[in-house]
Amino acid sequence: MTLQERYDSILDYFQREMPVAESELNFENPWQLLVAVVLSAQCTDKRVNLTTPALFEAFPTPQKMAEVSAEEIFPYIRSISYPNNKAKHLAAAARMLVEEFGGEVPDDLEQLQRLPGVGRKTANVLGAVLWQREVMPVDTHVFRVAERIGLTYHSKTPLQTEKTLSKHIPGKLLPIAHHWLILHGRYVCIARAPRCEKCGIKSWCRAYEKQKTTQSE
């Protein structure tokens, strides 16, 4: 099986079986998604979704959050991982949005990365989810799953994974493909105990193929 055959087979499967795949973060506008994605770093979407309702009620706009300090944001996100740093990032990002972007989340991905707490992955998530940009956000699930199933090989960094996936996945599929890999990693290709018996792509999975070969020896 060639690498491109593996890509084509896996993408065909997801297109058939998961034609709708979306972020599991709860949000109603770009500001809320920005906040939720910043909070989701090294934290589960479930925990973020439990935390954001009160936060969004208190700070429905960047203008409202820009009026307060990180210390005033902290109590709302204390149950999130790294709450001190994230509170500082949110306070600073809100001020920058108000001062430099008229209180609007910029749709330019380079400008987004100027915001405190916003790296390449976060900017790409907003680009893919909000504006259907042909970008591939790489979080821990995408990085791990892509390597395990054989879409990447000995990838050492998220950027390397992003470039490889973007090279082989048609641009129009990139905005949904990262959801496919995230959801597959979250519910099927689990890190410590992958559910291979329930996996629809095991026929094209490098790890499963290796596992079968080892068992037959």
C-alpha positions as CSV (number, residue, x, y, z in Angstrom):
1,M,0.0,0.0,0.0
2,T,1.4,3.4,-1.0
3,L,1.1,6.4,1.3
4,Q,-1.3,8.1,-1.1
5,E,-3.5,4.9,-1.2
6,R,-3.6,5.0,2.6
7,Y,-4.7,8.7,2.5
8,D,-7.3,8.1,-0.2
9,S,-8.8,5.1,1.6
10,I,-9.0,6.7,5.0
11,L,-10.4,10.0,3.6
12,D,-13.0,8.1,1.5
13,Y,-14.1,6.3,4.7
14,F,-14.5,9.4,6.7
15,Q,-16.4,11.2,3.9
16,R,-18.9,8.3,3.8
17,E,-19.2,7.6,7.5
18,M,-18.7,11.1,9.1
19,P,-20.0,13.6,6.5
20,V,-20.6,16.1,9.4
21,A,-17.8,16.6,11.9
22,E,-17.7,19.7,14.0
23,S,-15.9,21.1,17.0
24,E,-17.3,19.9,20.4
25,L,-16.6,23.2,22.0
26,N,-19.7,25.3,22.7
27,F,-19.6,28.8,21.2
28,E,-21.9,31.3,19.5
29,N,-19.5,33.7,17.9
30,P,-15.8,34.2,17.1
31,W,-15.0,35.8,20.4
32,Q,-16.5,32.8,22.3
33,L,-14.6,30.3,20.1
34,L,-11.3,32.2,20.6
35,V,-11.8,32.1,24.4
36,A,-12.8,28.4,24.4
37,V,-9.9,27.3,22.2
38,V,-7.4,29.2,24.4
39,L,-8.9,27.5,27.5
40,S,-8.8,24.0,25.8
41,A,-5.0,23.8,25.6
42,Q,-4.1,20.7,27.6
43,C,-7.6,20.5,28.9
44,T,-10.7,18.5,27.8
45,D,-13.5,20.1,25.7
46,K,-15.9,18.7,28.3
47,R,-14.3,20.7,31.1
48,V,-14.1,23.8,29.0
49,N,-17.8,23.5,28.2
50,L,-18.6,23.3,31.8
51,T,-16.6,26.4,32.5
52,T,-17.5,28.8,29.7
53,P,-21.2,29.5,30.3
54,A,-20.5,31.6,33.4
55,L,-17.5,33.2,31.8
56,F,-19.4,34.2,28.7
57,E,-22.2,35.6,30.8
58,A,-19.8,37.7,32.8
59,F,-17.7,38.7,29.7
60,P,-19.9,38.5,26.6
61,T,-17.5,40.7,24.6
62,P,-13.8,41.6,24.4
63,Q,-14.8,45.0,25.6
64,K,-16.2,43.6,28.9
65,M,-13.2,41.4,29.5
66,A,-10.8,44.2,28.7
67,E,-12.2,46.2,31.6
68,V,-11.0,43.7,34.2
69,S,-7.7,42.2,35.4
70,A,-6.5,38.6,35.1
71,E,-7.2,38.2,38.8
72,E,-10.9,38.9,38.2
73,I,-11.0,36.4,35.3
74,F,-9.3,33.7,37.3
75,P,-12.3,32.6,39.5
76,Y,-14.3,31.8,36.5
77,I,-11.6,29.4,35.1
78,R,-10.0,28.0,38.2
79,S,-11.1,24.5,37.2
80,I,-9.2,24.7,33.9
81,S,-5.6,23.6,33.5
82,Y,-3.1,26.4,34.0
83,P,-5.7,29.0,35.0
84,N,-3.2,31.7,36.0
85,N,-1.5,31.8,32.7
86,K,-4.7,31.5,30.8
87,A,-6.4,34.3,32.8
88,K,-3.4,36.5,31.9
89,H,-3.6,35.6,28.3
90,L,-7.3,36.3,28.0
91,A,-7.1,39.6,29.8
92,A,-4.2,40.7,27.5
93,A,-5.9,39.3,24.4
94,A,-9.1,41.2,25.1
95,R,-7.3,44.5,25.6
96,M,-5.4,44.0,22.3
97,L,-8.7,43.1,20.5
98,V,-10.2,46.4,21.7
99,E,-7.2,48.6,21.2
100,E,-6.0,47.3,17.8
101,F,-8.9,45.4,16.2
102,G,-12.0,47.4,17.1
103,G,-13.2,44.7,19.5
104,E,-13.5,42.2,16.6
105,V,-11.6,38.9,16.2
106,P,-9.4,39.3,13.1
107,D,-9.9,36.8,10.3
108,D,-6.3,37.1,9.3
109,L,-4.4,34.1,10.8
110,E,-1.1,36.0,11.1
111,Q,-2.8,38.8,13.0
112,L,-4.6,36.3,15.2
113,Q,-1.2,34.9,16.3
114,R,-0.2,38.3,17.7
115,L,-2.8,37.8,20.4
116,P,-1.5,36.6,23.8
117,G,-2.2,32.9,24.2
118,V,-2.8,32.3,20.5
119,G,-0.4,30.1,18.6
120,R,-0.5,28.6,15.2
121,K,-2.8,25.7,16.2
122,T,-5.3,28.1,17.8
123,A,-5.3,30.4,14.8
124,N,-5.7,27.5,12.5
125,V,-8.7,26.2,14.5
126,L,-10.4,29.5,14.2
127,G,-9.6,29.7,10.5
128,A,-11.0,26.2,9.8
129,V,-14.0,26.4,12.0
130,L,-15.2,30.0,11.5
131,W,-14.0,30.7,7.9
132,Q,-13.4,27.3,6.3
133,R,-9.8,28.2,5.6
134,E,-7.8,25.4,4.0
135,V,-5.6,24.9,7.0
136,M,-4.8,21.9,9.3
137,P,-4.8,22.6,13.0
138,V,-2.6,20.0,14.8
139,D,-3.4,19.3,18.4
140,T,-2.3,16.3,20.5
141,H,-5.0,14.0,19.0
142,V,-4.1,14.9,15.4
143,F,-0.4,14.6,16.0
144,R,-0.8,11.2,17.7
145,V,-3.4,9.7,15.4
146,A,-1.8,10.7,12.2
147,E,1.5,9.0,13.2
148,R,-0.2,5.9,14.6
149,I,-2.4,5.2,11.5
150,G,0.4,6.0,9.1
151,L,-0.5,9.4,7.6
152,T,2.9,10.7,8.9
153,Y,6.1,8.9,9.6
154,H,8.4,9.8,12.5
155,S,7.0,13.3,12.6
156,K,8.8,15.2,15.3
157,T,6.7,18.4,15.6
158,P,3.1,19.6,15.1
159,L,4.4,21.8,12.2
160,Q,5.9,18.9,10.5
161,T,2.7,16.9,10.9
162,E,0.7,19.9,9.6
163,K,2.8,20.2,6.5
164,T,2.6,16.5,5.7
165,L,-1.1,16.3,6.1
166,S,-1.7,19.5,4.1
167,K,0.4,18.1,1.3
168,H,-1.6,14.9,1.0
169,I,-5.2,16.0,1.9
170,P,-7.1,18.0,-0.7
171,G,-7.4,21.6,0.5
172,K,-11.2,21.6,0.4
173,L,-11.2,18.7,3.0
174,L,-8.7,20.2,5.4
175,P,-11.3,22.1,7.5
176,I,-13.2,18.9,8.2
177,A,-10.3,16.5,8.2
178,H,-8.8,17.8,11.4
179,H,-12.2,17.1,13.1
180,W,-12.2,13.6,11.7
181,L,-8.8,12.9,13.2
182,I,-9.6,14.6,16.5
183,L,-12.9,12.7,17.0
184,H,-11.3,9.4,15.8
185,G,-8.6,9.9,18.4
186,R,-11.0,10.9,21.1
187,Y,-13.5,8.0,20.8
188,V,-11.8,5.2,18.8
189,C,-8.0,5.5,18.4
190,I,-7.6,6.2,22.1
191,A,-4.0,6.8,23.2
192,R,-3.6,3.9,25.8
193,A,-6.3,1.5,24.6
194,P,-7.2,1.9,21.0
195,R,-10.5,0.3,20.1
196,C,-9.3,-1.5,17.0
197,E,-12.2,-3.9,17.0
198,K,-14.6,-0.9,16.4
199,C,-12.3,0.9,14.0
200,G,-13.5,1.4,10.4
201,I,-10.1,2.3,9.1
202,K,-8.0,-0.5,10.5
203,S,-7.6,-2.1,7.1
204,W,-5.4,0.9,6.2
205,C,-3.8,1.5,9.6
206,R,-0.1,1.1,9.9
207,A,-0.2,0.3,13.6
208,Y,-2.9,-2.4,13.1
209,E,-1.0,-3.9,10.2
210,K,2.1,-4.1,12.3
211,Q,0.1,-5.6,15.2
212,K,-1.3,-8.4,12.9
213,T,2.2,-9.1,11.5
214,T,3.6,-9.4,15.1
215,Q,0.8,-11.8,16.2
216,S,1.3,-14.0,13.2
217,E,5.0,-14.5,13.8
